[in-house]
């Protein structure tokens, strides 16, 4: 919902003495005692220290902060000197960006020197400059809800830009002009969507306009930082809200154009389901199904849900009678998902799993509404492999029909499928489906050396296993010899020697496909100190 800025910053920032006192009591009571200890340490040394950003915001939202971000007028080298004897451990990984990390007992702190940073028009890295004013430091932060601080050790609230008012109004605003904020760090464009999704807040009209106008600036931000922000967005409680904001403002055209492309034109003569809205609904329903399947916030499932139909625009065709078809869109979509996620440099396991789920998301419907044979159930489980639980959730989420009877019928059919899988799993160890003969057996029986023929023979036996279940080594040997004869292979005296010596055991040849490459490279810069 659009939100206008009808109240001045000065009005928003005005708090009575009693309100400030209450805020200090609230803040002090919801952070570890070590925060005040650290504040006294800096005061004694003649420096300022303040709790800042996310921890302050989270306390006012009713939570207890996990991350403890602080800011100071002391330069990093001086921070190390002040804290070295007090902290149990310190580290300097972020010292280039003015940040020192330290641990005291179970509490982790990050202390960053007041700073002002901005991206050069052609640079992927921010230029860090230290400052001397807490208010100036707050002004350069991303949003007003993160531009609040508590001076230590008094916990006096500093809120010059109306962060408390924005929390009350549930709106995302920037401390200054949004164009200036997004110019300082274009990644904040994506962060606006993430906070809207995470907190359920609206985004100010001016911020939305700036997102549209400056979305192209994301080109100077490293792919790794963009992917990190998209990942955080996808793992919020309502990612569909943030994604819709990115699409409406045109930002998705830059970072996830396949999603924007789902808004295909729907005319009165060629009616079909709104694929974009359907995809958002599938994502929402997949998230709602996560607890049922014990998945928790699951990045792979959520990416598969939002991307499962991205092949439809490329496969759309008009049929007689005004109908629309998307033949093989799951195959095309799987390739598109792999390409996009690879370009975004997601981990290779995520890329492989998401693209496989996109490819499989229609498999259930391919079997029709009738009774599933044991063979069909085995193949479904085999094809899904370790992704079976996620495929269950995705398939159920993909039902968005408004026809109650149809929805009930599909749900009942899938209930029956899941029940059949559990029965066969107990009977046949479905999770370990393999032929009754392994690769060594095949080479010995047919007199073959390692090579493509062994793989073909194993595939034949695997199909036999899927069709008929466990048949035993003797029957499998006979079927192997029959296959070999049909293929023109003539194993010398293999039949009598090996069939007669067959036993009831089984072994796995241990073969497995190599995982795909495309290792995720290390990030080429460090995210700035905006609040998480």
Buried (B, 14 or more C-beta within 10 A) or exposed (E): EEBEBEEEBEEBBEBEEEEBBEBBEBBBEBBBEBBBBBBEBBBEBEBBBBBBBBBBBBBBEEEEBEEBBBBBBBBBEBBBEBBEEEBEEBBBEBBEBBBBBBBBEEBEBBBBBBBBBBBEEEEBBBEBEBBEEBBEBBBBBBBBBBBBBBBBBBBBBBBBBBBBBBBEBBBBBBBBEBBBBBBBBBBBBBBBBBBBBBBEBBBBBBBBEBBEBBBBBBEBBBBBBBBBBBBBBBBBEBBBBBBBBBBBBBBBBBBBEBBBBBBBEEEEEBEBBBBBBBBBBBBBBBBEBBEEBEBEEBBBBBBBBBBBBBBBBBBBEEEEEEEBEBEEBBBBBBBBBBEBBBEBBBBBEBBBBBBBBBBBBBBBEEBEEEEBEBBBBBBBBBBBEEBBBBBBBBBBBBBBEEEEEEEEBBEEBBEEBEEBBEEBBEEBEBEEBBBBBBBEBBBBBBEBEEEEBBEEBBEBBBEBBBBEBBBEBBBBBBBBBEBBEEEEBEBEEBBEEBBEEBEEEBEEBEEEEEEEEBEBEEBEBBBBBBBB
